[in-house]
């Protein structure tokens, strides 16, 4: 006796993504969604830290004043230009770090 077995197998594919990549993507997406609130905070933080650094840390040296002014102005110009939040965040972080370096050293 001859028996024929027919089985239909479903082809499944599994896509595994790193949880870090998903969180990273969700973080930047969340940042873009909350753009206007974050921009208001960044303008205040960058403006105040740049002003304090220029007033107390860069009084006598033009190089220190340039290290404070240029990154702060570029960060604020990117806000006005409606650049992607990833770029605004990175440039604002660089400006804040330079402001703190000039202020304390």
N, C-alpha and C positions, 0 to 999 in steps of 0.2 A: 504494500500500500504506500502510495506516495503522498506526502503531506507538504503543502506549501504554506509557509509562514510569511505573512506580509506585515511588516511593522512600519508605521510612519513615525519617523523620529523628527521631533521639532528641533530645529537648529537654534541654539541659544548662544548668545554672546554676552559675556560679562565685561562690563567696563568698570574698572577700579580706578578711582581717582584718589589721590592723596587728600587726607582730611585737611592738611595744611594749605593745599592749593585751593580747596573749596572755601576755607575760612579767609584766605587772602583775597580771593575774588569777591566774597561777600563783604569784606571790610571796605574795599574800594567802591563797591556798588552802594553800600550804605553811606559812604562819605559823599558820593555824588548826589544821593537822594537828599541828604541834609546839608547841601551846599551853602545855603544862605545863612543858616545859623553858625556854621563853622567859619565861614568867611568873616562874619562879624566879630567872632572871638579872635581870629587870626589878625585882623586889622588892629584891634586894641592891643593885643600882645606884642606884635611886631612894632607898632607905632610907639608904645610906651617903652619897650626895652631898647629900641633904637634911640629914642630921645634921651633916656637916662645914660646910655653908653656914650652918646655924643657929648652930653653935658659934663659927665664926671670922669669918663675914661679917655676921651680923645680931645682934651682941651688944647694940648700943645703940639700934637703930632698930626700932620696932614695924612700920613699913611693910615693911622688908626681911624681917623675920621672917614677916609675912603673905605676902609674895611667895614665900618658901621653903615655908611650911607648907601653904598651901591647895592648890597644884597637886600637891604630893607626896601629900597625903591623898586628893585626888580620884583620882589615878592608882591608889593602893592600894585605894580603895573600888571602883573599876571592876574591878579584879582580883577582889575578893571577890564582886562582883555578876555575874561571868562575862559581862561585856560583850564585844561583838565585838573581835577582836584589832586591827582597824584603829583603833578608837576608843582602845583601851588604848595602842597604839603612839604615836598622835599626842599624847595627853595626857602620856604618859611623856616624849616628846621635849620638849614644852613645859616640863614640870617640870624636866628636866635642864638645859635652856638657861637657865631662870630661876635655878636653883641655881648654875650656873657664872657667870652675870652678877653675882649677889649676892656670890659668893665672891671674885671677882677685881676688882670695881669698888666 
